Amino acid sequence: KPVAVQKKTIIQPPTAQEVSPLKPPPLTKINQPPSETQSRAMVYRLIQAELVRHFQYPRLARRRGWEGTTHIEFIVEPSGKITQIRVKKGSQHGLLNRSAVDTLSRINRLKQIVPGFITAPIRMEVPIIYRLQ
């Protein structure tokens, strides 16, 4: 009896090179600056792309088979700088939590953000998932 093989589709977030600099649209009566929701969505996509670039699975955690999800909270300043990074909800492994904070710290600043795109600091939360394959 033949066995059906199921193919997996893997969707990767865009690379940093694929994410172009974000420029606010010109201010006119018709074309208003991006809304807070639009700015937040674009910043979230930039964060995801940067996380892919800077992510490192700790060697010890891989050897021991540790997996988990760490929810990190932080603020993106209008300049693109990432500040006030903290673990909002940690995994059961402190090493994974520290690694998640370190990953966001390595990003430091979203260089694609130009002045005027964000008018006020944006508080964000992202999950960083550690899963062995």
Secondary structure by P-SEA (a helix, b strand, c coil): cbbbbbbbbbbbcccccccccccccccccccccccaaaaaaaaaaaaaaaaaacccccaaaaaacccbbbbbbbbbcccccccccccccccccaaaaaaaaaaaaaaccccccccccccccccbbbbbbbbcc
